[in-house]
Amino acid sequence: MVKEIIALILAGGAGSRLGVLTKLIAKPAVMYGGKYRIIDFSLSNCINSGIDTVGVLTQYRPLQLNHHIGIGKPWDMDRMNGGVTILSPFTKQLKREWYSGTADAVYQNMHYIEEQNPKYVIILSGDHVYKMNYSMMLDFHKKNNADVTISAIEVPVEEAHRYGIIHATDEGKIYGFEEKPPEPKSNLASMGVYIFNLNVLKECLIEDHHDDKSDHDFGKNVIPKLLKDGKNLWAYTFSGYWRDVGTIQAYYESNMDLITRVPQFNLFDPNWKIYTPNPIKPAHYIGENGYVSRSIIAEGCMVFGNVRNSVIFSGVTIEENANIENCIIMSNSTIKHGSYLNCTIVGEKTTIGSGVNSGVGEYADNIFNSKIYQSKITVIGSNTIVPDNIAIGCNVVIDNHILPGDFPLTDIPSGYALLKGSDGNV
């Protein structure tokens, strides 16, 4: 059976700007919104758009991501013809190569694309949060007889320098493209969603592969070269919610967007479901003295304390007299009695001891990395045990797998960093 269009999801990113949250897992595998992982949005968009053949290109720490995707059953992609396929870097006869850029990652998997022999290929990022009907973008692509269509969104002018910036006519015909310009002349940003005609994709990737001066990146190299060669490129303008959750602040804010009175990003839409493997856990339980206000509480949680304005993942226990405000608590963690957490992200399987105060005090620059940790948000990694009666300031980072004996102080000042080794992102 010939597929009209297949999808490739670029999911190999290290997500270094998320610090300890991506030290042990790839960015697309980071938990989001109480029960999801970030890649669920791209996968769900595909199946909701009628795309049932998806290759997921992994590289950095793929174990958790591979386990999460499995054979694709939650997204109805456990199929004999098509379905989801994990595509990792592999050893060739003469040498072993890691992906050296987004374009190179697709080039190295051209054999997979050719096996499917589609007319069109849609290339997606696995680390963005949004809901989008790709079939509408494909219709736009066909209507304009495009060689390449790029999905675009208007971003605040002050943030435009972080993105690939598109210059296009009112109708959407692209005549210019700049990758992360220091002084952008437009605020129309590329979303990292591309539809290519197969013949155009093969031709440009082969040419890019043999260019020793190229970084083998779609934004930096491939798109500008296609424009220079006179190819027919169009911008498909998207007006819904879209967020690159690549920083601590953006990740935190996007989660908080879900719990506003009228959510900016509605996960309760029955017409566009976001699919994910469901944990086999009972319904959540609120104890006699438990209190929850404007929060997301996932399956298997037991709340005996107070939760306000927070996102609580599955299997979390919050003991009596514990107070959680403006926090993200990831799955299977425990907050013991008498603790107070504010503006804190807690990783999976972490225990916060009794009488702990976190996210308190005045802001201070982080002593380890002020570019990654630059907000009032304190981040505590996964599989960590915070001992009783510790005070933790704001903008603090505590690594994964930290044990009580690793804490040098009982009063951790704002901006402090408690890290184990230097492997991976911190």
DOKOLPA-607690 format. One record per residue (C-alpha): chain; residue number from 0; x, y, z. Coordinates in steps of 0.05 Angstrom, whole numbers. Last residue first. Layout:
! residues N
<pt kette="A" nr="NUM" u="X" v="Y" w="Z"/>
...
! end
This chain:
! residues 426
<pt kette="A" nr="425" u="467" v="402" w="688"/>
<pt kette="A" nr="424" u="465" v="366" w="622"/>
<pt kette="A" nr="423" u="505" v="302" w="613"/>
<pt kette="A" nr="422" u="563" v="275" w="654"/>
<pt kette="A" nr="421" u="592" v="328" w="701"/>
<pt kette="A" nr="420" u="594" v="293" w="769"/>
<pt kette="A" nr="419" u="540" v="299" w="822"/>
<pt kette="A" nr="418" u="511" v="368" w="831"/>
<pt kette="A" nr="417" u="485" v="412" w="886"/>
<pt kette="A" nr="416" u="478" v="482" w="857"/>
<pt kette="A" nr="415" u="462" v="544" w="899"/>
<pt kette="A" nr="414" u="426" v="606" w="870"/>
<pt kette="A" nr="413" u="385" v="617" w="933"/>
<pt kette="A" nr="412" u="418" v="590" w="995"/>
<pt kette="A" nr="411" u="414" v="517" w="1018"/>
<pt kette="A" nr="410" u="404" v="518" w="1094"/>
<pt kette="A" nr="409" u="417" v="450" w="1124"/>
<pt kette="A" nr="408" u="485" v="448" w="1090"/>
<pt kette="A" nr="407" u="531" v="399" w="1056"/>
<pt kette="A" nr="406" u="475" v="355" w="1028"/>
<pt kette="A" nr="405" u="507" v="293" w="997"/>
<pt kette="A" nr="404" u="491" v="250" w="1059"/>
<pt kette="A" nr="403" u="417" v="258" w="1046"/>
<pt kette="A" nr="402" u="423" v="226" w="976"/>
<pt kette="A" nr="401" u="426" v="260" w="907"/>
<pt kette="A" nr="400" u="405" v="214" w="850"/>
<pt kette="A" nr="399" u="388" v="270" w="802"/>
<pt kette="A" nr="398" u="419" v="339" w="815"/>
<pt kette="A" nr="397" u="395" v="396" w="858"/>
<pt kette="A" nr="396" u="388" v="464" w="825"/>
<pt kette="A" nr="395" u="370" v="526" w="865"/>
<pt kette="A" nr="394" u="336" v="587" w="834"/>
<pt kette="A" nr="393" u="298" v="598" w="899"/>
<pt kette="A" nr="392" u="324" v="577" w="968"/>
<pt kette="A" nr="391" u="323" v="508" w="1000"/>
<pt kette="A" nr="390" u="313" v="500" w="1075"/>
<pt kette="A" nr="389" u="325" v="428" w="1099"/>
<pt kette="A" nr="388" u="284" v="402" w="1158"/>
<pt kette="A" nr="387" u="284" v="329" w="1136"/>
<pt kette="A" nr="386" u="330" v="302" w="1083"/>
<pt kette="A" nr="385" u="320" v="311" w="1008"/>
<pt kette="A" nr="384" u="322" v="243" w="974"/>
<pt kette="A" nr="383" u="334" v="244" w="899"/>
<pt kette="A" nr="382" u="310" v="194" w="847"/>
<pt kette="A" nr="381" u="296" v="251" w="797"/>
<pt kette="A" nr="380" u="323" v="322" w="800"/>
<pt kette="A" nr="379" u="303" v="381" w="842"/>
<pt kette="A" nr="378" u="294" v="447" w="805"/>
<pt kette="A" nr="377" u="281" v="513" w="840"/>
<pt kette="A" nr="376" u="244" v="565" w="799"/>
<pt kette="A" nr="375" u="258" v="639" w="815"/>
<pt kette="A" nr="374" u="288" v="647" w="745"/>
<pt kette="A" nr="373" u="357" v="643" w="712"/>
<pt kette="A" nr="372" u="379" v="571" w="717"/>
<pt kette="A" nr="371" u="403" v="554" w="646"/>
<pt kette="A" nr="370" u="442" v="618" w="632"/>
<pt kette="A" nr="369" u="463" v="627" w="705"/>
<pt kette="A" nr="368" u="500" v="561" w="706"/>
<pt kette="A" nr="367" u="536" v="540" w="769"/>
<pt kette="A" nr="366" u="530" v="597" w="819"/>
<pt kette="A" nr="365" u="457" v="610" w="801"/>
<pt kette="A" nr="364" u="441" v="684" w="806"/>
<pt kette="A" nr="363" u="402" v="702" w="869"/>
<pt kette="A" nr="362" u="328" v="711" w="881"/>
<pt kette="A" nr="361" u="304" v="725" w="951"/>
<pt kette="A" nr="360" u="279" v="671" w="999"/>
<pt kette="A" nr="359" u="238" v="608" w="992"/>
<pt kette="A" nr="358" u="233" v="558" w="936"/>
<pt kette="A" nr="357" u="235" v="498" w="982"/>
<pt kette="A" nr="356" u="220" v="490" w="1056"/>
<pt kette="A" nr="355" u="229" v="419" w="1083"/>
<pt kette="A" nr="354" u="194" v="400" w="1148"/>
<pt kette="A" nr="353" u="190" v="326" w="1131"/>
<pt kette="A" nr="352" u="232" v="298" w="1074"/>
<pt kette="A" nr="351" u="222" v="309" w="999"/>
<pt kette="A" nr="350" u="226" v="241" w="964"/>
<pt kette="A" nr="349" u="240" v="237" w="890"/>
<pt kette="A" nr="348" u="214" v="182" w="844"/>
<pt kette="A" nr="347" u="207" v="230" w="784"/>
<pt kette="A" nr="346" u="234" v="301" w="787"/>
<pt kette="A" nr="345" u="209" v="359" w="830"/>
<pt kette="A" nr="344" u="199" v="427" w="799"/>
<pt kette="A" nr="343" u="193" v="482" w="852"/>
<pt kette="A" nr="342" u="157" v="549" w="850"/>
<pt kette="A" nr="341" u="135" v="539" w="923"/>
<pt kette="A" nr="340" u="144" v="477" w="967"/>
<pt kette="A" nr="339" u="126" v="474" w="1041"/>
<pt kette="A" nr="338" u="139" v="411" w="1082"/>
<pt kette="A" nr="337" u="100" v="392" w="1145"/>
<pt kette="A" nr="336" u="88" v="320" w="1125"/>
<pt kette="A" nr="335" u="128" v="286" w="1070"/>
<pt kette="A" nr="334" u="126" v="301" w="996"/>
<pt kette="A" nr="333" u="132" v="235" w="959"/>
<pt kette="A" nr="332" u="148" v="225" w="885"/>
<pt kette="A" nr="331" u="118" v="171" w="841"/>
<pt kette="A" nr="330" u="108" v="217" w="781"/>
<pt kette="A" nr="329" u="132" v="288" w="774"/>
<pt kette="A" nr="328" u="114" v="346" w="820"/>
<pt kette="A" nr="327" u="107" v="413" w="784"/>
<pt kette="A" nr="326" u="97" v="470" w="833"/>
<pt kette="A" nr="325" u="59" v="536" w="841"/>
<pt kette="A" nr="324" u="40" v="519" w="913"/>
<pt kette="A" nr="323" u="48" v="453" w="952"/>
<pt kette="A" nr="322" u="35" v="452" w="1027"/>
<pt kette="A" nr="321" u="49" v="390" w="1069"/>
<pt kette="A" nr="320" u="6" v="389" w="1132"/>
<pt kette="A" nr="319" u="-12" v="316" w="1119"/>
<pt kette="A" nr="318" u="27" v="278" w="1066"/>
<pt kette="A" nr="317" u="29" v="289" w="991"/>
<pt kette="A" nr="316" u="37" v="223" w="954"/>
<pt kette="A" nr="315" u="50" v="224" w="879"/>
<pt kette="A" nr="314" u="30" v="163" w="837"/>
<pt kette="A" nr="313" u="13" v="201" w="774"/>
<pt kette="A" nr="312" u="36" v="272" w="761"/>
<pt kette="A" nr="311" u="18" v="334" w="802"/>
<pt kette="A" nr="310" u="12" v="401" w="766"/>
<pt kette="A" nr="309" u="4" v="460" w="814"/>
<pt kette="A" nr="308" u="-39" v="521" w="828"/>
<pt kette="A" nr="307" u="-54" v="500" w="900"/>
<pt kette="A" nr="306" u="-43" v="434" w="935"/>
<pt kette="A" nr="305" u="-55" v="424" w="1010"/>
<pt kette="A" nr="304" u="-41" v="360" w="1050"/>
<pt kette="A" nr="303" u="-71" v="290" w="1050"/>
<pt kette="A" nr="302" u="-67" v="281" w="975"/>
<pt kette="A" nr="301" u="-58" v="210" w="949"/>
<pt kette="A" nr="300" u="-43" v="207" w="874"/>
<pt kette="A" nr="299" u="-57" v="144" w="834"/>
<pt kette="A" nr="298" u="-82" v="179" w="772"/>
<pt kette="A" nr="297" u="-65" v="252" w="759"/>
<pt kette="A" nr="296" u="-80" v="316" w="798"/>
<pt kette="A" nr="295" u="-82" v="380" w="756"/>
<pt kette="A" nr="294" u="-90" v="441" w="800"/>
<pt kette="A" nr="293" u="-137" v="499" w="812"/>
<pt kette="A" nr="292" u="-147" v="486" w="886"/>
<pt kette="A" nr="291" u="-136" v="421" w="924"/>
<pt kette="A" nr="290" u="-146" v="409" w="998"/>
<pt kette="A" nr="289" u="-133" v="346" w="1040"/>
<pt kette="A" nr="288" u="-157" v="342" w="1111"/>
<pt kette="A" nr="287" u="-202" v="282" w="1099"/>
<pt kette="A" nr="286" u="-157" v="254" w="1045"/>
<pt kette="A" nr="285" u="-161" v="268" w="970"/>
<pt kette="A" nr="284" u="-152" v="204" w="929"/>
<pt kette="A" nr="283" u="-131" v="197" w="856"/>
<pt kette="A" nr="282" u="-163" v="142" w="814"/>
<pt kette="A" nr="281" u="-127" v="75" w="815"/>
<pt kette="A" nr="280" u="-62" v="62" w="777"/>
<pt kette="A" nr="279" u="-43" v="24" w="714"/>
<pt kette="A" nr="278" u="-8" v="83" w="682"/>
<pt kette="A" nr="277" u="-37" v="104" w="615"/>
<pt kette="A" nr="276" u="8" v="103" w="554"/>
<pt kette="A" nr="275" u="-3" v="169" w="517"/>
<pt kette="A" nr="274" u="-54" v="200" w="470"/>
<pt kette="A" nr="273" u="-72" v="273" w="462"/>
<pt kette="A" nr="272" u="-144" v="278" w="439"/>
<pt kette="A" nr="271" u="-167" v="326" w="386"/>
<pt kette="A" nr="270" u="-243" v="324" w="382"/>
<pt kette="A" nr="269" u="-252" v="309" w="456"/>
<pt kette="A" nr="268" u="-217" v="375" w="475"/>
<pt kette="A" nr="267" u="-195" v="368" w="548"/>
<pt kette="A" nr="266" u="-122" v="385" w="536"/>
<pt kette="A" nr="265" u="-138" v="458" w="523"/>
<pt kette="A" nr="264" u="-76" v="502" w="516"/>
<pt kette="A" nr="263" u="-89" v="574" w="538"/>
<pt kette="A" nr="262" u="-132" v="543" w="593"/>
<pt kette="A" nr="261" u="-194" v="583" w="613"/>
<pt kette="A" nr="260" u="-188" v="584" w="689"/>
<pt kette="A" nr="259" u="-113" v="575" w="685"/>
<pt kette="A" nr="258" u="-87" v="505" w="699"/>
<pt kette="A" nr="257" u="-57" v="486" w="633"/>
<pt kette="A" nr="256" u="-17" v="551" w="625"/>
<pt kette="A" nr="255" u="22" v="530" w="688"/>
<pt kette="A" nr="254" u="52" v="472" w="648"/>
<pt kette="A" nr="253" u="73" v="521" w="594"/>
<pt kette="A" nr="252" u="103" v="569" w="645"/>
<pt kette="A" nr="251" u="146" v="515" w="676"/>
<pt kette="A" nr="250" u="173" v="489" w="610"/>
<pt kette="A" nr="249" u="185" v="560" w="585"/>
<pt kette="A" nr="248" u="222" v="579" w="649"/>
<pt kette="A" nr="247" u="265" v="516" w="650"/>
<pt kette="A" nr="246" u="282" v="525" w="577"/>
<pt kette="A" nr="245" u="266" v="484" w="515"/>
<pt kette="A" nr="244" u="190" v="484" w="521"/>
<pt kette="A" nr="243" u="181" v="508" w="450"/>
<pt kette="A" nr="242" u="108" v="528" w="454"/>
<pt kette="A" nr="241" u="52" v="529" w="404"/>
<pt kette="A" nr="240" u="-20" v="550" w="418"/>
<pt kette="A" nr="239" u="-60" v="563" w="355"/>
<pt kette="A" nr="238" u="-49" v="612" w="297"/>
<pt kette="A" nr="237" u="-9" v="573" w="246"/>
<pt kette="A" nr="236" u="14" v="607" w="182"/>
<pt kette="A" nr="235" u="34" v="560" w="126"/>
<pt kette="A" nr="234" u="96" v="591" w="95"/>
<pt kette="A" nr="233" u="113" v="572" w="23"/>
<pt kette="A" nr="232" u="176" v="552" w="-15"/>
<pt kette="A" nr="231" u="180" v="543" w="-91"/>
<pt kette="A" nr="230" u="254" v="528" w="-105"/>
<pt kette="A" nr="229" u="297" v="583" w="-135"/>
<pt kette="A" nr="228" u="365" v="554" w="-119"/>
<pt kette="A" nr="227" u="379" v="608" w="-68"/>
<pt kette="A" nr="226" u="313" v="591" w="-33"/>
<pt kette="A" nr="225" u="333" v="518" w="-30"/>
<pt kette="A" nr="224" u="402" v="537" w="-3"/>
<pt kette="A" nr="223" u="370" v="580" w="52"/>
<pt kette="A" nr="222" u="325" v="521" w="72"/>
<pt kette="A" nr="221" u="381" v="469" w="73"/>
<pt kette="A" nr="220" u="436" v="507" w="111"/>
<pt kette="A" nr="219" u="420" v="540" w="177"/>
<pt kette="A" nr="218" u="348" v="520" w="185"/>
<pt kette="A" nr="217" u="352" v="449" w="158"/>
<pt kette="A" nr="216" u="419" v="433" w="191"/>
<pt kette="A" nr="215" u="476" v="396" w="158"/>
<pt kette="A" nr="214" u="528" v="443" w="189"/>
<pt kette="A" nr="213" u="552" v="454" w="118"/>
<pt kette="A" nr="212" u="624" v="469" w="97"/>
<pt kette="A" nr="211" u="639" v="398" w="75"/>
<pt kette="A" nr="210" u="580" v="399" w="26"/>
<pt kette="A" nr="209" u="570" v="327" w="4"/>
<pt kette="A" nr="208" u="514" v="314" w="53"/>
<pt kette="A" nr="207" u="480" v="379" w="32"/>
<pt kette="A" nr="206" u="475" v="357" w="-41"/>
<pt kette="A" nr="205" u="447" v="289" w="-21"/>
<pt kette="A" nr="204" u="398" v="324" w="27"/>
<pt kette="A" nr="203" u="375" v="373" w="-27"/>
<pt kette="A" nr="202" u="360" v="319" w="-79"/>
<pt kette="A" nr="201" u="326" v="271" w="-32"/>
<pt kette="A" nr="200" u="280" v="324" w="-3"/>
<pt kette="A" nr="199" u="262" v="353" w="-71"/>
<pt kette="A" nr="198" u="243" v="284" w="-98"/>
<pt kette="A" nr="197" u="201" v="269" w="-36"/>
<pt kette="A" nr="196" u="162" v="334" w="-39"/>
<pt kette="A" nr="195" u="176" v="365" w="28"/>
<pt kette="A" nr="194" u="130" v="386" w="85"/>
<pt kette="A" nr="193" u="167" v="421" w="142"/>
<pt kette="A" nr="192" u="151" v="433" w="215"/>
<pt kette="A" nr="191" u="207" v="467" w="254"/>
<pt kette="A" nr="190" u="159" v="521" w="278"/>
<pt kette="A" nr="189" u="192" v="574" w="234"/>
<pt kette="A" nr="188" u="181" v="644" w="261"/>
<pt kette="A" nr="187" u="145" v="704" w="232"/>
<pt kette="A" nr="186" u="171" v="761" w="276"/>
<pt kette="A" nr="185" u="206" v="798" w="219"/>
<pt kette="A" nr="184" u="269" v="840" w="209"/>
<pt kette="A" nr="183" u="306" v="801" w="263"/>
<pt kette="A" nr="182" u="368" v="834" w="294"/>
<pt kette="A" nr="181" u="412" v="778" w="321"/>
<pt kette="A" nr="180" u="386" v="731" w="268"/>
<pt kette="A" nr="179" u="367" v="661" w="292"/>
<pt kette="A" nr="178" u="367" v="627" w="223"/>
<pt kette="A" nr="177" u="347" v="677" w="170"/>
<pt kette="A" nr="176" u="299" v="661" w="113"/>
<pt kette="A" nr="175" u="277" v="701" w="52"/>
<pt kette="A" nr="174" u="228" v="701" w="-7"/>
<pt kette="A" nr="173" u="174" v="655" w="21"/>
<pt kette="A" nr="172" u="106" v="657" w="-13"/>
<pt kette="A" nr="171" u="54" v="662" w="43"/>
<pt kette="A" nr="170" u="-3" v="701" w="10"/>
<pt kette="A" nr="169" u="18" v="764" w="48"/>
<pt kette="A" nr="168" u="88" v="755" w="21"/>
<pt kette="A" nr="167" u="141" v="719" w="62"/>
<pt kette="A" nr="166" u="204" v="731" w="103"/>
<pt kette="A" nr="165" u="214" v="675" w="152"/>
<pt kette="A" nr="164" u="255" v="678" w="216"/>
<pt kette="A" nr="163" u="289" v="616" w="245"/>
<pt kette="A" nr="162" u="281" v="625" w="319"/>
<pt kette="A" nr="161" u="314" v="653" w="382"/>
<pt kette="A" nr="160" u="322" v="723" w="352"/>
<pt kette="A" nr="159" u="246" v="729" w="349"/>
<pt kette="A" nr="158" u="239" v="733" w="424"/>
<pt kette="A" nr="157" u="235" v="809" w="431"/>
<pt kette="A" nr="156" u="188" v="813" w="371"/>
<pt kette="A" nr="155" u="138" v="767" w="405"/>
<pt kette="A" nr="154" u="125" v="706" w="360"/>
<pt kette="A" nr="153" u="82" v="699" w="297"/>
<pt kette="A" nr="152" u="77" v="627" w="275"/>
<pt kette="A" nr="151" u="103" v="589" w="215"/>
<pt kette="A" nr="150" u="95" v="520" w="185"/>
<pt kette="A" nr="149" u="144" v="511" w="128"/>
<pt kette="A" nr="148" u="122" v="485" w="60"/>
<pt kette="A" nr="147" u="172" v="457" w="11"/>
<pt kette="A" nr="146" u="168" v="444" w="-64"/>
<pt kette="A" nr="145" u="101" v="479" w="-67"/>
<pt kette="A" nr="144" u="46" v="469" w="-118"/>
<pt kette="A" nr="143" u="9" v="524" w="-80"/>
<pt kette="A" nr="142" u="-54" v="483" w="-71"/>
<pt kette="A" nr="141" u="-14" v="421" w="-55"/>
<pt kette="A" nr="140" u="23" v="453" w="3"/>
<pt kette="A" nr="139" u="-41" v="485" w="30"/>
<pt kette="A" nr="138" u="-75" v="416" w="28"/>
<pt kette="A" nr="137" u="-14" v="388" w="65"/>
<pt kette="A" nr="136" u="-20" v="442" w="119"/>
<pt kette="A" nr="135" u="-93" v="423" w="128"/>
<pt kette="A" nr="134" u="-73" v="350" w="134"/>
<pt kette="A" nr="133" u="-22" v="369" w="188"/>
<pt kette="A" nr="132" u="-78" v="386" w="237"/>
<pt kette="A" nr="131" u="-41" v="419" w="294"/>
<pt kette="A" nr="130" u="-41" v="414" w="370"/>
<pt kette="A" nr="129" u="20" v="443" w="406"/>
<pt kette="A" nr="128" u="78" v="428" w="453"/>
<pt kette="A" nr="127" u="146" v="424" w="419"/>
<pt kette="A" nr="126" u="201" v="373" w="432"/>
<pt kette="A" nr="125" u="193" v="320" w="379"/>
<pt kette="A" nr="124" u="207" v="367" w="321"/>
<pt kette="A" nr="123" u="172" v="349" w="257"/>
<pt kette="A" nr="122" u="189" v="331" w="185"/>
<pt kette="A" nr="121" u="131" v="318" w="137"/>
<pt kette="A" nr="120" u="148" v="275" w="77"/>
<pt kette="A" nr="119" u="108" v="276" w="13"/>
<pt kette="A" nr="118" u="98" v="229" w="-46"/>
<pt kette="A" nr="117" u="112" v="169" w="-3"/>
<pt kette="A" nr="116" u="159" v="112" w="-22"/>
<pt kette="A" nr="115" u="154" v="75" w="45"/>
<pt kette="A" nr="114" u="219" v="37" w="33"/>
<pt kette="A" nr="113" u="249" v="102" w="5"/>
<pt kette="A" nr="112" u="236" v="138" w="71"/>
<pt kette="A" nr="111" u="270" v="82" w="112"/>
<pt kette="A" nr="110" u="330" v="81" w="65"/>
<pt kette="A" nr="109" u="335" v="157" w="72"/>
<pt kette="A" nr="108" u="350" v="148" w="146"/>
<pt kette="A" nr="107" u="421" v="177" w="145"/>
<pt kette="A" nr="106" u="395" v="236" w="105"/>
<pt kette="A" nr="105" u="341" v="251" w="158"/>
<pt kette="A" nr="104" u="393" v="254" w="213"/>
<pt kette="A" nr="103" u="440" v="294" w="168"/>
<pt kette="A" nr="102" u="387" v="347" w="158"/>
<pt kette="A" nr="101" u="377" v="354" w="233"/>
<pt kette="A" nr="100" u="451" v="357" w="247"/>
<pt kette="A" nr="99" u="513" v="314" w="257"/>
<pt kette="A" nr="98" u="476" v="249" w="270"/>
<pt kette="A" nr="97" u="525" v="201" w="300"/>
<pt kette="A" nr="96" u="568" v="160" w="252"/>
<pt kette="A" nr="95" u="601" v="92" w="257"/>
<pt kette="A" nr="94" u="650" v="73" w="202"/>
<pt kette="A" nr="93" u="665" v="27" w="144"/>
<pt kette="A" nr="92" u="606" v="-21" w="142"/>
<pt kette="A" nr="91" u="557" v="27" w="175"/>
<pt kette="A" nr="90" u="541" v="27" w="248"/>
<pt kette="A" nr="89" u="474" v="56" w="266"/>
<pt kette="A" nr="88" u="442" v="120" w="291"/>
<pt kette="A" nr="87" u="372" v="106" w="317"/>
<pt kette="A" nr="86" u="306" v="102" w="280"/>
<pt kette="A" nr="85" u="247" v="79" w="323"/>
<pt kette="A" nr="84" u="189" v="58" w="278"/>
<pt kette="A" nr="83" u="116" v="77" w="287"/>
<pt kette="A" nr="82" u="60" v="47" w="245"/>
<pt kette="A" nr="81" u="65" v="31" w="171"/>
<pt kette="A" nr="80" u="34" v="-33" w="146"/>
<pt kette="A" nr="79" u="36" v="-85" w="201"/>
<pt kette="A" nr="78" u="9" v="-36" w="251"/>
<pt kette="A" nr="77" u="19" v="-17" w="324"/>
<pt kette="A" nr="76" u="7" v="56" w="308"/>
<pt kette="A" nr="75" u="-59" v="66" w="344"/>
<pt kette="A" nr="74" u="-29" v="123" w="384"/>
<pt kette="A" nr="73" u="-30" v="85" w="450"/>
<pt kette="A" nr="72" u="-4" v="23" w="413"/>
<pt kette="A" nr="71" u="60" v="53" w="385"/>
<pt kette="A" nr="70" u="104" v="-8" w="389"/>
<pt kette="A" nr="69" u="142" v="19" w="449"/>
<pt kette="A" nr="68" u="136" v="95" w="450"/>
<pt kette="A" nr="67" u="151" v="102" w="525"/>
<pt kette="A" nr="66" u="205" v="49" w="526"/>
<pt kette="A" nr="65" u="240" v="80" w="467"/>
<pt kette="A" nr="64" u="237" v="149" w="500"/>
<pt kette="A" nr="63" u="263" v="123" w="566"/>
<pt kette="A" nr="62" u="321" v="88" w="531"/>
<pt kette="A" nr="61" u="339" v="143" w="481"/>
<pt kette="A" nr="60" u="396" v="178" w="518"/>
<pt kette="A" nr="59" u="413" v="224" w="459"/>
<pt kette="A" nr="58" u="402" v="194" w="390"/>
<pt kette="A" nr="57" u="330" v="184" w="367"/>
<pt kette="A" nr="56" u="296" v="193" w="300"/>
<pt kette="A" nr="55" u="223" v="173" w="306"/>
<pt kette="A" nr="54" u="194" v="146" w="240"/>
<pt kette="A" nr="53" u="120" v="154" w="231"/>
<pt kette="A" nr="52" u="70" v="119" w="186"/>
<pt kette="A" nr="51" u="-3" v="130" w="208"/>
<pt kette="A" nr="50" u="-14" v="201" w="185"/>
<pt kette="A" nr="49" u="-90" v="214" w="187"/>
<pt kette="A" nr="48" u="-84" v="283" w="220"/>
<pt kette="A" nr="47" u="-105" v="256" w="289"/>
<pt kette="A" nr="46" u="-52" v="202" w="281"/>
<pt kette="A" nr="45" u="2" v="253" w="267"/>
<pt kette="A" nr="44" u="-20" v="305" w="318"/>
<pt kette="A" nr="43" u="-19" v="250" w="371"/>
<pt kette="A" nr="42" u="53" v="232" w="355"/>
<pt kette="A" nr="41" u="75" v="305" w="355"/>
<pt kette="A" nr="40" u="39" v="318" w="421"/>
<pt kette="A" nr="39" u="61" v="254" w="455"/>
<pt kette="A" nr="38" u="134" v="274" w="445"/>
<pt kette="A" nr="37" u="130" v="320" w="506"/>
<pt kette="A" nr="36" u="113" v="265" w="555"/>
<pt kette="A" nr="35" u="43" v="262" w="583"/>
<pt kette="A" nr="34" u="7" v="251" w="649"/>
<pt kette="A" nr="33" u="6" v="314" w="692"/>
<pt kette="A" nr="32" u="19" v="366" w="637"/>
<pt kette="A" nr="31" u="89" v="346" w="616"/>
<pt kette="A" nr="30" u="141" v="293" w="630"/>
<pt kette="A" nr="29" u="208" v="297" w="593"/>
<pt kette="A" nr="28" u="215" v="244" w="539"/>
<pt kette="A" nr="27" u="221" v="294" w="481"/>
<pt kette="A" nr="26" u="281" v="325" w="518"/>
<pt kette="A" nr="25" u="321" v="261" w="519"/>
<pt kette="A" nr="24" u="333" v="228" w="587"/>
<pt kette="A" nr="23" u="386" v="226" w="641"/>
<pt kette="A" nr="22" u="411" v="298" w="644"/>
<pt kette="A" nr="21" u="347" v="323" w="613"/>
<pt kette="A" nr="20" u="312" v="350" w="675"/>
<pt kette="A" nr="19" u="380" v="366" w="705"/>
<pt kette="A" nr="18" u="389" v="425" w="657"/>
<pt kette="A" nr="17" u="329" v="441" w="613"/>
<pt kette="A" nr="16" u="375" v="484" w="569"/>
<pt kette="A" nr="15" u="413" v="421" w="548"/>
<pt kette="A" nr="14" u="354" v="392" w="511"/>
<pt kette="A" nr="13" u="395" v="332" w="488"/>
<pt kette="A" nr="12" u="358" v="328" w="422"/>
<pt kette="A" nr="11" u="347" v="261" w="388"/>
<pt kette="A" nr="10" u="272" v="267" w="376"/>
<pt kette="A" nr="9" u="268" v="291" w="304"/>
<pt kette="A" nr="8" u="200" v="263" w="283"/>
<pt kette="A" nr="7" u="194" v="237" w="212"/>
<pt kette="A" nr="6" u="125" v="234" w="183"/>
<pt kette="A" nr="5" u="96" v="197" w="122"/>
<pt kette="A" nr="4" u="53" v="223" w="66"/>
<pt kette="A" nr="3" u="15" v="193" w="7"/>
<pt kette="A" nr="2" u="30" v="122" w="31"/>
<pt kette="A" nr="1" u="29" v="67" w="-22"/>
<pt kette="A" nr="0" u="0" v="0" w="0"/>
! end
